[in-house]
Amino acid sequence: MKTLPTTYFDDVYRANTDPWSFETSPYERAKYEATIAALPSERYQNAYEIGCSIGVLSEMFAHRCERLLSVDASELPLQTARQRLAPYAHVTVAQHSFPTDFPDQMFDLIVLSEVGYYLSLDDLTRARQLLIDHLADGGHLLLVHWTPFVPDYPLTGDQVHDLFMAATGEGQPLTHLLNQRTDSYRLDLVSRTVHSQVRTDG
């Protein structure tokens, strides 16, 4: 199955400005709290959040980062995200089609939350290398994804995480730090192995 196009998300947000109830769902609130609690560092210098939607989780990250770039494929939810994040001058909100649009920066925190399963396996494999290449030595990559099967999605949450887990361990560019699993989602935290030159594509 191919990567879902931006038009898919545009249609979802035209039908409902908060289609996954990020603002009101107790499930989402508990997951967001677990996501923030999983961060090992109190402060991050430069963070990249992929798939920020309307910015509810972004606002929580804003309190832990000196700089934060929050992006989404669809411009529609970003209108709400920009309003929510306007008080935070150190937060930039932008429309990016991941992984095609990728910032030329190094980050000490990258968050891929509820996004990876929208990509084809080939695109996710390419995205994994981009994330590794732009993660500072010792920096953290936080993965959080819904695990039940969704017919519309090219991949499952477990497939997303397992691809990244394949890049962890001895001689690999990532080190696995934390795994948490509930009935509905999986959270994995990895760090960039210091001075790693290992590539995982090919």
C-alpha positions in Angstrom: 0.0 0.0 0.0 1.3 3.5 -0.9 1.9 6.3 1.5 -1.4 8.2 2.3 -1.5 11.5 0.3 -2.0 14.9 2.0 -5.5 15.0 0.5 -6.5 12.1 2.7 -5.8 14.2 5.8 -7.4 17.4 4.2 -10.6 15.4 3.8 -10.5 14.1 7.4 -10.0 17.7 8.8 -12.7 19.2 6.5 -15.1 16.7 8.1 -14.0 17.3 11.7 -11.6 19.9 13.0 -10.6 17.5 15.8 -11.2 14.1 14.2 -9.3 12.1 16.9 -10.6 14.2 19.9 -7.2 15.3 20.9 -8.7 18.2 23.0 -11.3 16.1 24.9 -10.4 12.4 24.9 -9.2 11.0 28.3 -7.4 8.3 26.3 -5.4 11.0 24.4 -4.7 12.9 27.6 -3.3 9.8 29.3 -1.2 8.9 26.3 0.2 12.5 26.1 1.1 12.4 29.7 2.9 9.1 29.3 4.7 10.5 26.2 5.9 13.5 28.2 6.9 11.4 31.2 9.0 9.2 28.9 11.4 12.0 28.1 14.7 11.4 30.0 15.9 15.0 29.8 14.3 18.0 31.5 15.2 20.3 28.6 15.9 19.9 24.9 17.7 22.5 22.8 16.2 21.8 19.4 13.1 19.5 19.0 11.2 18.3 15.9 7.6 17.0 16.2 6.3 15.3 13.2 2.5 15.2 12.8 1.5 17.9 15.3 -2.2 18.2 14.1 -3.9 20.9 16.2 -1.0 21.3 18.6 -2.3 19.8 21.8 0.8 17.7 22.4 3.0 20.4 20.9 2.0 22.8 23.7 3.1 20.2 26.3 6.5 19.8 24.5 6.8 23.6 24.3 7.5 23.7 28.0 10.4 21.3 27.7 12.2 22.7 24.6 14.3 25.8 23.9 13.3 25.5 20.2 10.5 23.4 18.7 9.6 22.8 15.1 6.1 21.2 14.9 4.9 20.1 11.4 1.9 18.4 9.8 1.1 17.3 6.3 -2.3 19.2 6.2 -2.5 22.9 6.5 -6.0 22.7 7.9 -5.2 21.6 11.5 -2.2 24.0 11.5 -4.5 27.0 11.6 -5.6 25.8 15.1 -2.1 24.8 16.1 -0.7 28.3 15.3 -3.4 29.9 17.4 -2.7 27.5 20.3 1.1 28.0 20.1 1.1 31.7 19.4 2.1 32.5 23.0 5.3 30.4 22.6 7.8 32.4 20.5 10.3 29.6 20.4 7.8 27.3 18.6 7.6 27.2 14.8 4.6 25.6 13.1 5.0 24.6 9.5 3.3 22.5 6.8 5.6 19.6 5.8 5.0 16.5 3.8 7.0 13.9 5.7 9.5 12.6 4.7 9.7 14.6 1.5 10.1 17.9 3.3 12.8 17.4 5.9 14.5 20.3 7.7 18.3 20.7 7.3 18.9 20.8 11.0 20.2 18.6 13.8 17.9 17.8 16.7 18.4 16.4 20.2 14.7 15.4 20.3 12.6 14.0 17.5 9.0 12.9 18.1 7.2 10.6 15.6 3.8 10.1 17.2 0.9 8.5 15.3 2.4 9.2 11.9 4.6 6.3 10.8 1.8 3.9 9.8 0.6 6.4 7.2 3.8 5.7 5.2 4.6 2.9 2.9 7.4 0.6 4.1 9.8 2.1 1.5 9.0 5.6 2.6 9.3 4.7 6.3 12.7 3.1 5.7 13.9 6.3 4.0 12.4 8.3 6.8 14.2 6.2 9.4 17.6 7.1 7.8 16.7 10.8 7.7 15.7 10.7 11.3 18.9 8.9 12.3 21.1 11.3 10.2 19.5 14.4 11.8 19.5 13.1 15.4 22.4 14.5 17.4 24.7 12.0 19.2 23.0 11.0 22.4 19.7 12.7 21.2 16.3 11.0 21.8 13.8 9.7 19.2 10.4 9.0 20.7 8.0 6.8 18.9 4.3 6.5 19.9 1.7 4.7 17.7 -1.7 3.1 17.8 -1.2 -0.7 17.4 -4.6 -2.2 16.4 -5.0 -2.8 12.6 -6.6 0.0 10.6 -7.6 -1.0 7.0 -6.8 2.5 5.6 -3.2 2.5 6.9 -0.3 1.0 5.0 1.4 -0.2 8.2 0.5 -1.1 11.8 2.1 0.6 14.8 4.1 -2.5 15.6 5.5 -2.6 12.1 6.6 1.0 12.4 8.3 0.4 15.7 9.9 -2.9 14.7 11.6 -1.2 11.8 13.2 1.2 14.2 14.1 -1.6 16.6 16.0 -3.3 13.8 18.4 -0.3 13.9 19.1 -0.8 17.6 21.7 -3.0 19.3 25.4 -3.6 19.0 26.9 -2.0 15.9 23.6 -0.2 15.1 23.1 3.6 15.1 20.3 3.5 17.7 20.2 2.4 21.4 16.9 1.2 22.8 16.1 2.9 26.1 12.4 2.3 26.9 9.4 0.3 25.8 5.9 0.8 27.1 2.8 -1.0 25.7 -0.9 -0.7 26.5 -3.9 -2.4 24.8 -4.0 0.4 22.3 -0.6 1.9 21.8 3.1 1.3 21.9 5.8 3.7 23.0 9.5 3.2 22.3 12.4 5.6 23.2 15.7 5.3 21.4 18.9 7.4 21.4 21.4 8.0 18.8 24.5 5.9 19.5 27.3 8.3 20.1 29.7 8.7 17.2 27.8 6.1 15.2 28.6 6.0 11.5 26.4 3.0 10.8 23.8 3.3 8.0 20.7 1.2 7.9 19.5 1.7 4.3 20.3 -0.9 1.7 
